[in-house]
Amino acid sequence: MQHISLPTKFVYWVGQLAEGLKNTAFGVFLLFYYNQVLGVSGTLCGTALFIGMAFDAVTDPLMGSISDGWRSKYGRRHPFMYASAVPLGLCFFLLFNPMVEGETGLFIWLLVFVVLTRFSMTLYHVPHVALGAEMTSDYHERNTLAAGRMVFNSVGALTVYGLGFGVFFAASEAFPNGQLNGDAYPPYAAILGVGMCVAILVTSIGTRHLVPHLPVPRASQQLKLTALFKDMWAASNNRSFIWLITGFVVVSVPVGVGTSLQLYLNTFFWEVPPEAISIILGSGVVATFFGFAASPWIMRRIEKKQALFVGSIGWALFYASPVVLHYAGLFPAPGSEAVVIALAISHFLAGAVVSQLIVAVISMLADVADEQELATDKRQEGVFFGAYSFVIKATGGLGAATSGIVLDIIEWPTGESVQSAADVPTETLFQLAMVAGPALAIGFIPAVLLWRNYKLTKHRHEEILTELQAGA
């Protein structure tokens, strides 16, 4: 298929709500909830989140390889998508509703349900993104599919912020910073879990009519353990894939750290109330609507690799500048209305440029899958997007793990006694700002150097499609 109807695109895009809800809640609230609200040490939180991420390092590409070779009347991808809906919603709810007490018990609960929630998302997300790659082989149509899907990712993020800071964590007399209210988290997680389940079922049912028209596994793609790891090894030796995904892994760490520390930074350093935090974080998400909508037009005029550079350098610049300008005496004072406006502008600009990076990576992986088919005679979208899924989740997992350890290193105070910036030493606030600002920007430099080695251009992709059609 080359062109897909708008209704089909829409129901495919809706499925991204599930990941948008889960990843945003993980990135913004999970570490804060267990560390700041429940009092689990940052190192223990980081350890649990790192183990969950390590689990994904194996299961994500493995899930991709399994779905690549799956044969059924429901196709390669849909059976796993159906199976993931209820477990994902339930595990997510239980993650934010611990039924144990004490630091050790909470650590074990966090570890178990982080792994189960991540695995449930793997069961769904890897086949879902792989489905998008095989729905069309058109170079520019893939940009549209990727951009539309990420728009709904932004809808999920806005939902997390709006329901969170606007409803469940709104300021009250007992909790001026409502995100410190532990009783608000279970009902909040229940609503998000239901939303994930519904989004998965809508996209799975809405795209099932495509199954007869999608590629079927090659005869050589047998579902044996040795064959699965052999396929994963072959995919990992694709040079285009290596440079693209390695750079994306490098980028994921500072992005994840920045996301995990945002709630700390806005609450205690910038002294922003809950309703203003939703404005700041929401402005970045709103910007992605414009960025994703513009990305197909932009990438008709520049190479996808150039979009990687624009997105990474732009995000680093706009994300780090508030802290730098603050200590240079050129930024509004914390706690003021002006600082909310300035931070919202900074997040908006960062969101607009990073959108180009996200769409480019998704679209480029689909191109890499075509290159791999020419080299090996196997369709391996699942393996490539399994690796992509791992990196996306590593953005939150590795970032949160690193953030938890950093919080312990700078001796960040936790517990009910910590309610505002006045309860945190000035030196500790400075260390937090340095980590969550300039230090993150430096982390983007290696990624830019790695991406310079990616050689799969639009012209080369057209040649690959011609060779594939000739050999069909």
Helices and strands as residue ranges (DSSP letters): H 6-14, H 16-25, I 26-30, H 31-32, I 33-37, H 42-68, H 78-95, H 103-135, H 139-163, I 164-168, G 178-180, G 182-184, H 185-206, G 208-213, H 225-236, H 239-264, I 265-269, H 274-298, H 304-327, H 337-376, H 381-409, G 421-423, H 426-436, H 438-442, H 445-451, H 458-471
